[in-house]
């Protein structure tokens, strides 16, 4: 009897293509977001070449090393594909996001903020869960100032109009983090 062999394909092959496909979804206007794109600012970053897209493999480098490369660059934000065999649960996302933000702050990167996109998250707006479409666990690093400006801009639109209280608390979490950062 022949032994059956299974070839496994690296899930990170063509990672940029998969991330760009996901960004295509994020650029698409949706009724759940006030007929605006899910992420209204990512399109301009992509079009201007201002979004760093890279992998983060914790067996080869630290996230702080990746953050330094980003911070020293001309990019406006970074999107890191976390390469790991560990499947992060929906319960891990916020704690990991806070850990990254606090670690950056403790190491001289307090001007930056982390937002994680976990395909296991269950946040939805009227049944649509944009994060579940993420091809990987994604770590977005951006300037606190840029995020605050984006928030102010979006507040003047219908972007948040269909979000339930749980979703609103989640996306406004950075307000609390920023307030605590500014107090210290």
FENKAJO-V218100 format. One record per pair of residues at least 4 apart in sequence whose ideal C-beta (glycine too) atoms are under 7 Angstrom apart, sorted by the first residue. I is the first residue (numbers start at 0). J is the second residue. D is the distance in Angstrom with one decimal. If there is no record, write none. Layout:
i: [I,I]
j: [J,J]
d: [D,D]
//
This chain:
i: [8,11,11,11,13,14,14,14,15,15,16,17,17,18,18,18,18,18,19,21,21,21,21,22,22,22,23,24,24,24,25,25,25,25,25,26,26,26,27,28,28,28,29,29,30,31,31,31,31,32,32,32,33,33,33,33,35,35,35,36,37,39,40,40,41,41,42,43,44,44,44,44,45,49,49,50,50,50,50,51,51,51,51,51,52,53,53,53,54,54,54,55,55,55,55,55,55,55,56,56,57,60,60,62,62,63,63,63,64,65,65,66,66,66,66,66,67,68,69,69,69,70,70,75,76,76,76,77,78,78,79,79,80,80,81,81,81,86,87,87,87,87,87,87,88,89,89,89,89,91,92,92,92,92,93,94,95,95,96,96,96,96,97,98,99,99,99,100,100,100,100,101,102,103,103,103,103,104,104,104,109,110,110,111,111,111,111,112,112,112,112,113,113,113,114,115,115,115,116,116,116,116,117,117,118,118,118,118,120,120,121,122,122,122,122,123,123,124,124,124,125,133,141,141,142,143,143,144,145,146,146,147,147,148,149,150,153,153,159,162,162,164,165,166,167,168,172,173,174,175,176,177,178,179]
j: [12,54,80,82,17,18,54,80,19,52,20,21,134,22,52,78,80,134,23,25,132,133,134,26,41,45,27,37,129,132,36,37,38,41,129,36,41,42,36,34,35,36,37,127,34,124,125,127,161,36,37,158,156,157,158,160,39,156,158,42,129,153,44,149,45,50,46,47,49,50,75,76,50,74,75,74,75,76,78,69,72,74,77,78,78,65,77,79,79,80,82,62,65,79,80,81,82,138,60,82,83,64,65,66,99,67,102,106,68,69,79,70,103,108,111,140,71,72,74,77,140,108,111,145,139,140,141,140,137,139,137,138,135,137,135,136,138,119,91,92,95,117,119,136,119,117,119,120,121,95,96,115,117,120,97,98,99,115,100,113,114,115,101,102,103,113,138,104,112,113,176,105,106,108,109,111,113,108,109,180,180,142,143,140,141,142,143,141,143,146,173,138,139,140,139,136,137,138,130,133,137,139,130,136,130,131,133,136,130,131,128,128,130,166,169,127,128,161,162,166,161,137,145,146,146,147,177,148,149,150,173,151,177,152,153,154,158,159,167,166,167,168,169,170,171,172,176,177,178,179,180,181,182,183]
d: [6.2,6.3,6.7,5.6,6.1,6.1,6.2,5.1,6.1,5.6,6.5,6.7,4.0,6.3,5.4,6.5,6.5,6.4,6.6,6.5,6.2,5.7,5.5,6.2,5.6,6.1,6.8,6.8,7.0,5.6,6.3,4.6,4.0,5.3,7.0,5.0,6.3,4.4,6.0,5.3,5.7,5.4,6.1,6.8,5.9,3.9,5.2,4.9,5.2,6.9,5.6,5.6,5.7,3.1,4.6,5.2,5.3,6.3,5.2,6.6,4.8,7.0,6.4,5.5,6.2,6.8,6.1,6.0,4.5,4.1,5.5,6.2,5.5,5.6,4.1,6.5,6.9,5.8,6.2,5.5,6.4,4.1,4.1,6.9,5.1,6.8,7.0,5.7,6.7,4.8,5.3,5.8,5.3,4.0,6.8,5.2,6.6,6.4,6.6,4.2,6.6,4.8,6.3,6.1,6.5,6.4,6.9,5.6,6.7,6.4,5.9,5.9,6.0,5.6,6.8,5.9,6.1,6.4,6.0,4.1,5.9,6.4,6.9,6.6,6.3,6.4,3.9,4.5,5.7,5.3,7.0,4.3,4.6,6.2,6.7,4.5,5.8,7.0,4.3,6.8,6.6,5.7,6.6,5.5,5.8,6.4,4.8,5.0,5.4,5.3,6.1,5.2,4.3,5.6,6.3,6.2,6.4,6.0,6.4,5.3,6.5,4.3,6.0,6.1,6.4,4.0,6.7,6.4,5.8,4.6,6.2,6.3,6.3,3.7,6.8,5.3,6.8,6.7,4.1,6.7,6.2,6.2,5.8,5.5,6.8,6.2,6.7,6.0,4.9,5.5,5.9,6.2,6.9,5.8,4.5,6.9,6.8,5.7,5.3,4.6,4.1,6.8,6.2,5.4,6.5,5.6,4.5,7.0,4.2,6.9,6.6,6.3,6.1,5.4,5.9,5.8,4.1,5.3,5.5,6.0,5.7,5.5,5.5,5.5,6.8,6.2,6.0,6.4,6.3,6.4,6.1,6.5,6.7,6.4,6.2,6.3,4.4,6.8,6.4,4.2,4.9,6.3,6.5,6.3,5.9,6.8,6.5,5.8,6.3,6.4,6.2,6.2,6.4,7.0]
//
